[in-house]
Amino acid sequence: MIALRRIEEVKSGSITIKLPPDFLAKKVEIIILPFDDFKDRKQKLLDLLLEAPTLTEEEVQEYRRVREWITQWNIKEF
């Protein structure tokens, strides 16, 4: 299966897609998604991380205690 991915500018509400000569399909599926600039994606990720809940020091310590406890488990094959 040949797949093409392109970023195109919308002009007057339309786009033109030029296919390479070796693309021989007679019928295609077209999915159009808005393109987010890298800066927008970077800012969205930063916003998400800054708004995410954080662990308290007590929660971090509890996580470490549980992790240490789990590493001490002995797994017996049966």
N, CA, C and O atoms as a GROMACS GRO file, in nm:
protein
  312
    1MET      N    1   0.085  -0.118   0.000
    1MET     CA    2   0.000   0.000   0.000
    1MET      C    3   0.089   0.124   0.000
    1MET      O    4   0.184   0.134   0.078
    2ILE      N    5   0.060   0.215  -0.085
    2ILE     CA    6   0.131   0.342  -0.091
    2ILE      C    7   0.050   0.445  -0.016
    2ILE      O    8  -0.071   0.457  -0.036
    3ALA      N    9   0.116   0.518   0.071
    3ALA     CA   10   0.049   0.625   0.146
    3ALA      C   11   0.128   0.754   0.128
    3ALA      O   12   0.251   0.753   0.127
    4LEU      N   13   0.058   0.861   0.112
    4LEU     CA   14   0.121   0.992   0.100
    4LEU      C   15   0.079   1.078   0.217
    4LEU      O   16  -0.036   1.074   0.261
    5ARG      N   17   0.172   1.156   0.267
    5ARG     CA   18   0.138   1.253   0.370
    5ARG      C   19   0.199   1.385   0.328
    5ARG      O   20   0.318   1.395   0.299
    6ARG      N   21   0.115   1.486   0.324
    6ARG     CA   22   0.160   1.617   0.277
    6ARG      C   23   0.097   1.725   0.362
    6ARG      O   24  -0.012   1.709   0.416
    7ILE      N   25   0.168   1.834   0.373
    7ILE     CA   26   0.114   1.955   0.435
    7ILE      C   27   0.093   2.053   0.320
    7ILE      O   28   0.188   2.089   0.251
    8GLU      N   29  -0.030   2.095   0.300
    8GLU     CA   30  -0.064   2.185   0.189
    8GLU      C   31  -0.133   2.309   0.242
    8GLU      O   32  -0.199   2.305   0.346
    9GLU      N   33  -0.118   2.417   0.172
    9GLU     CA   34  -0.185   2.543   0.206
    9GLU      C   35  -0.326   2.542   0.146
    9GLU      O   36  -0.345   2.503   0.031
   10VAL      N   37  -0.422   2.587   0.224
   10VAL     CA   38  -0.559   2.601   0.174
   10VAL      C   39  -0.569   2.738   0.108
   10VAL      O   40  -0.536   2.840   0.170
   11LYS      N   41  -0.614   2.740  -0.016
   11LYS     CA   42  -0.628   2.866  -0.090
   11LYS      C   43  -0.770   2.876  -0.141
   11LYS      O   44  -0.816   2.791  -0.217
   12SER      N   45  -0.839   2.979  -0.100
   12SER     CA   46  -0.978   3.002  -0.140
   12SER      C   47  -1.066   2.882  -0.107
   12SER      O   48  -1.156   2.847  -0.183
   13GLY      N   49  -1.039   2.819   0.006
   13GLY     CA   50  -1.122   2.708   0.051
   13GLY      C   51  -1.099   2.577  -0.021
   13GLY      O   52  -1.181   2.486  -0.011
   14SER      N   53  -0.988   2.564  -0.094
   14SER     CA   54  -0.962   2.438  -0.163
   14SER      C   55  -0.812   2.407  -0.162
   14SER      O   56  -0.729   2.494  -0.137
   15ILE      N   57  -0.782   2.282  -0.191
   15ILE     CA   58  -0.643   2.240  -0.204
   15ILE      C   59  -0.629   2.158  -0.331
   15ILE      O   60  -0.725   2.100  -0.381
   16THR      N   61  -0.508   2.154  -0.383
   16THR     CA   62  -0.477   2.072  -0.500
   16THR      C   63  -0.366   1.976  -0.460
   16THR      O   64  -0.263   2.017  -0.407
   17ILE      N   65  -0.389   1.849  -0.486
   17ILE     CA   66  -0.289   1.748  -0.452
   17ILE      C   67  -0.238   1.687  -0.582
   17ILE      O   68  -0.314   1.631  -0.660
   18LYS      N   69  -0.109   1.699  -0.605
   18LYS     CA   70  -0.047   1.639  -0.722
   18LYS      C   71   0.014   1.506  -0.680
   18LYS      O   72   0.096   1.500  -0.588
   19LEU      N   73  -0.028   1.400  -0.747
   19LEU     CA   74   0.020   1.267  -0.714
   19LEU      C   75   0.145   1.235  -0.795
   19LEU      O   76   0.159   1.279  -0.909
   20PRO      N   77   0.236   1.156  -0.736
   20PRO     CA   78   0.355   1.117  -0.812
   20PRO      C   79   0.318   1.024  -0.927
   20PRO      O   80   0.216   0.956  -0.921
   21PRO      N   81   0.399   1.020  -1.031
   21PRO     CA   82   0.368   0.939  -1.150
   21PRO      C   83   0.349   0.790  -1.119
   21PRO      O   84   0.273   0.723  -1.188
   22ASP      N   85   0.417   0.739  -1.017
   22ASP     CA   86   0.407   0.596  -0.986
   22ASP      C   87   0.287   0.563  -0.897
   22ASP      O   88   0.270   0.447  -0.857
   23PHE      N   89   0.205   0.661  -0.865
   23PHE     CA   90   0.084   0.636  -0.786
   23PHE      C   91  -0.026   0.600  -0.884
   23PHE      O   92  -0.081   0.687  -0.952
   24LEU      N   93  -0.059   0.472  -0.891
   24LEU     CA   94  -0.148   0.423  -0.996
   24LEU      C   95  -0.290   0.393  -0.950
   24LEU      O   96  -0.371   0.346  -1.030
   25ALA      N   97  -0.321   0.419  -0.826
   25ALA     CA   98  -0.455   0.387  -0.775
   25ALA      C   99  -0.561   0.468  -0.849
   25ALA      O  100  -0.540   0.584  -0.883
   26LYS      N  101  -0.675   0.405  -0.873
   26LYS     CA  102  -0.786   0.471  -0.941
   26LYS      C  103  -0.886   0.531  -0.842
   26LYS      O  104  -0.968   0.615  -0.880
   27LYS      N  105  -0.879   0.488  -0.717
   27LYS     CA  106  -0.969   0.537  -0.614
   27LYS      C  107  -0.887   0.555  -0.487
   27LYS      O  108  -0.805   0.470  -0.454
   28VAL      N  109  -0.908   0.666  -0.416
   28VAL     CA  110  -0.830   0.693  -0.294
   28VAL      C  111  -0.922   0.740  -0.182
   28VAL      O  112  -1.033   0.787  -0.205
   29GLU      N  113  -0.873   0.726  -0.062
   29GLU     CA  114  -0.942   0.780   0.055
   29GLU      C  115  -0.866   0.905   0.097
   29GLU      O  116  -0.744   0.904   0.109
   30ILE      N  117  -0.940   1.012   0.120
   30ILE     CA  118  -0.878   1.139   0.158
   30ILE      C  119  -0.928   1.176   0.297
   30ILE      O  120  -1.048   1.184   0.322
   31ILE      N  121  -0.834   1.200   0.387
   31ILE     CA  122  -0.866   1.245   0.522
   31ILE      C  123  -0.798   1.380   0.540
   31ILE      O  124  -0.676   1.390   0.524
   32ILE      N  125  -0.874   1.481   0.573
   32ILE     CA  126  -0.818   1.615   0.589
   32ILE      C  127  -0.826   1.655   0.735
   32ILE      O  128  -0.933   1.654   0.796
   33LEU      N  129  -0.711   1.690   0.791
   33LEU     CA  130  -0.701   1.732   0.930
   33LEU      C  131  -0.638   1.870   0.936
   33LEU      O  132  -0.551   1.900   0.854
   34PRO      N  133  -0.678   1.953   1.030
   34PRO     CA  134  -0.609   2.081   1.045
   34PRO      C  135  -0.466   2.056   1.091
   34PRO      O  136  -0.441   1.966   1.170
   35PHE      N  137  -0.376   2.136   1.042
   35PHE     CA  138  -0.234   2.121   1.076
   35PHE      C  139  -0.198   2.217   1.187
   35PHE      O  140  -0.221   2.338   1.177
   36ASP      N  141  -0.141   2.162   1.294
   36ASP     CA  142  -0.092   2.245   1.403
   36ASP      C  143   0.057   2.269   1.383
   36ASP      O  144   0.134   2.175   1.363
   37ASP      N  145   0.096   2.394   1.387
   37ASP     CA  146   0.238   2.424   1.381
   37ASP      C  147   0.308   2.364   1.501
   37ASP      O  148   0.247   2.342   1.606
   38PHE      N  149   0.437   2.338   1.486
   38PHE     CA  150   0.516   2.281   1.594
   38PHE      C  151   0.508   2.368   1.718
   38PHE      O  152   0.501   2.317   1.830
   39LYS      N  153   0.511   2.499   1.700
   39LYS     CA  154   0.504   2.591   1.815
   39LYS      C  155   0.375   2.570   1.892
   39LYS      O  156   0.376   2.571   2.016
   40ASP      N  157   0.264   2.552   1.820
   40ASP     CA  158   0.136   2.529   1.887
   40ASP      C  159   0.138   2.399   1.965
   40ASP      O  160   0.089   2.393   2.078
   41ARG      N  161   0.194   2.293   1.906
   41ARG     CA  162   0.200   2.164   1.975
   41ARG      C  163   0.290   2.173   2.097
   41ARG      O  164   0.258   2.117   2.202
   42LYS      N  165   0.401   2.243   2.083
   42LYS     CA  166   0.493   2.258   2.196
   42LYS      C  167   0.425   2.332   2.310
   42LYS      O  168   0.439   2.294   2.426
   43GLN      N  169   0.352   2.438   2.278
   43GLN     CA  170   0.282   2.515   2.381
   43GLN      C  171   0.171   2.432   2.445
   43GLN      O  172   0.151   2.439   2.567
   44LYS      N  173   0.099   2.354   2.366
   44LYS     CA  174  -0.007   2.269   2.420
   44LYS      C  175   0.051   2.166   2.517
   44LYS      O  176  -0.007   2.141   2.622
   45LEU      N  177   0.164   2.107   2.482
   45LEU     CA  178   0.228   2.010   2.571
   45LEU      C  179   0.274   2.078   2.699
   45LEU      O  180   0.254   2.025   2.808
   46LEU      N  181   0.334   2.194   2.686
   46LEU     CA  182   0.378   2.268   2.804
   46LEU      C  183   0.260   2.302   2.894
   46LEU      O  184   0.268   2.284   3.016
   47ASP      N  185   0.151   2.349   2.836
   47ASP     CA  186   0.031   2.381   2.915
   47ASP      C  187  -0.022   2.256   2.985
   47ASP      O  188  -0.060   2.262   3.102
   48LEU      N  189  -0.025   2.144   2.914
   48LEU     CA  190  -0.074   2.020   2.972
   48LEU      C  191   0.012   1.978   3.091
   48LEU      O  192  -0.040   1.941   3.196
   49LEU      N  193   0.143   1.985   3.074
   49LEU     CA  194   0.233   1.945   3.181
   49LEU      C  195   0.222   2.038   3.301
   49LEU      O  196   0.230   1.993   3.416
   50LEU      N  197   0.206   2.166   3.276
   50LEU     CA  198   0.196   2.262   3.386
   50LEU      C  199   0.064   2.251   3.461
   50LEU      O  200   0.057   2.283   3.579
   51GLU      N  201  -0.041   2.205   3.393
   51GLU     CA  202  -0.172   2.192   3.456
   51GLU      C  203  -0.192   2.055   3.520
   51GLU      O  204  -0.288   2.035   3.594
   52ALA      N  205  -0.103   1.962   3.492
   52ALA     CA  206  -0.119   1.825   3.542
   52ALA      C  207  -0.099   1.822   3.694
   52ALA      O  208  -0.026   1.904   3.749
   53PRO      N  209  -0.165   1.728   3.759
   53PRO     CA  210  -0.145   1.717   3.903
   53PRO      C  211  -0.002   1.674   3.935
   53PRO      O  212   0.061   1.604   3.856
   54THR      N  213   0.046   1.715   4.048
   54THR     CA  214   0.180   1.677   4.091
   54THR      C  215   0.171   1.596   4.219
   54THR      O  216   0.072   1.604   4.292
   55LEU      N  217   0.273   1.520   4.246
   55LEU     CA  218   0.277   1.440   4.367
   55LEU      C  219   0.336   1.521   4.482
   55LEU      O  220   0.429   1.600   4.464
   56THR      N  221   0.280   1.500   4.598
   56THR     CA  222   0.338   1.562   4.717
   56THR      C  223   0.462   1.482   4.756
   56THR      O  224   0.483   1.372   4.707
   57GLU      N  225   0.542   1.537   4.843
   57GLU     CA  226   0.661   1.467   4.890
   57GLU      C  227   0.623   1.335   4.958
   57GLU      O  228   0.692   1.235   4.944
   58GLU      N  229   0.512   1.337   5.032
   58GLU     CA  230   0.466   1.215   5.098
   58GLU      C  231   0.427   1.108   4.995
   58GLU      O  232   0.457   0.990   5.014
   59GLU      N  233   0.362   1.149   4.888
   59GLU     CA  234   0.323   1.054   4.783
   59GLU      C  235   0.445   0.995   4.713
   59GLU      O  236   0.447   0.877   4.678
   60VAL      N  237   0.546   1.078   4.692
   60VAL     CA  238   0.669   1.030   4.631
   60VAL      C  239   0.736   0.926   4.721
   60VAL      O  240   0.781   0.822   4.674
   61GLN      N  241   0.741   0.956   4.850
   61GLN     CA  242   0.801   0.862   4.945
   61GLN      C  243   0.722   0.730   4.949
   61GLN      O  244   0.782   0.622   4.954
   62GLU      N  245   0.590   0.739   4.948
   62GLU     CA  246   0.508   0.618   4.948
   62GLU      C  247   0.532   0.536   4.821
   62GLU      O  248   0.540   0.414   4.827
   63TYR      N  249   0.543   0.603   4.709
   63TYR     CA  250   0.574   0.535   4.583
   63TYR      C  251   0.707   0.461   4.594
   63TYR      O  252   0.717   0.345   4.553
   64ARG      N  253   0.807   0.526   4.649
   64ARG     CA  254   0.939   0.463   4.665
   64ARG      C  255   0.933   0.343   4.758
   64ARG      O  256   0.997   0.241   4.733
   65ARG      N  257   0.855   0.354   4.866
   65ARG     CA  258   0.841   0.242   4.959
   65ARG      C  259   0.775   0.122   4.890
   65ARG      O  260   0.819   0.008   4.905
   66VAL      N  261   0.670   0.149   4.816
   66VAL     CA  262   0.601   0.040   4.746
   66VAL      C  263   0.691  -0.021   4.639
   66VAL      O  264   0.695  -0.143   4.624
   67ARG      N  265   0.762   0.061   4.566
   67ARG     CA  266   0.853   0.010   4.463
   67ARG      C  267   0.960  -0.079   4.525
   67ARG      O  268   0.991  -0.186   4.471
   68GLU      N  269   1.017  -0.037   4.636
   68GLU     CA  270   1.118  -0.117   4.705
   68GLU      C  271   1.057  -0.249   4.754
   68GLU      O  272   1.119  -0.354   4.743
   69TRP      N  273   0.936  -0.242   4.807
   69TRP     CA  274   0.867  -0.361   4.856
   69TRP      C  275   0.844  -0.460   4.741
   69TRP      O  276   0.865  -0.580   4.758
   70ILE      N  277   0.803  -0.410   4.626
   70ILE     CA  278   0.778  -0.496   4.511
   70ILE      C  279   0.906  -0.562   4.462
   70ILE      O  280   0.904  -0.678   4.421
   71THR      N  281   1.017  -0.491   4.464
   71THR     CA  282   1.144  -0.549   4.416
   71THR      C  283   1.190  -0.664   4.505
   71THR      O  284   1.274  -0.743   4.464
   72GLN      N  285   1.138  -0.673   4.625
   72GLN     CA  286   1.176  -0.780   4.716
   72GLN      C  287   1.092  -0.906   4.698
   72GLN      O  288   1.121  -1.008   4.760
   73TRP      N  289   0.991  -0.901   4.616
   73TRP     CA  290   0.907  -1.018   4.593
   73TRP      C  291   0.989  -1.129   4.529
   73TRP      O  292   1.074  -1.104   4.444
   74ASN      N  293   0.962  -1.249   4.570
   74ASN     CA  294   1.023  -1.366   4.508
   74ASN      C  295   0.920  -1.433   4.419
   74ASN      O  296   0.811  -1.470   4.464
   75ILE      N  297   0.955  -1.448   4.295
   75ILE     CA  298   0.863  -1.511   4.201
   75ILE      C  299   0.903  -1.657   4.188
   75ILE      O  300   1.015  -1.689   4.150
   76LYS      N  301   0.810  -1.745   4.221
   76LYS     CA  302   0.835  -1.889   4.212
   76LYS      C  303   0.770  -1.942   4.084
   76LYS      O  304   0.651  -1.921   4.059
   77GLU      N  305   0.850  -2.011   4.006
   77GLU     CA  306   0.795  -2.071   3.885
   77GLU      C  307   0.717  -2.196   3.923
   77GLU      O  308   0.756  -2.268   4.016
   78PHE      N  309   0.608  -2.222   3.852
   78PHE     CA  310   0.532  -2.342   3.881
   78PHE      C  311   0.513  -2.425   3.760
   78PHE      O  312   0.451  -2.531   3.767
   0.00000   0.00000   0.00000
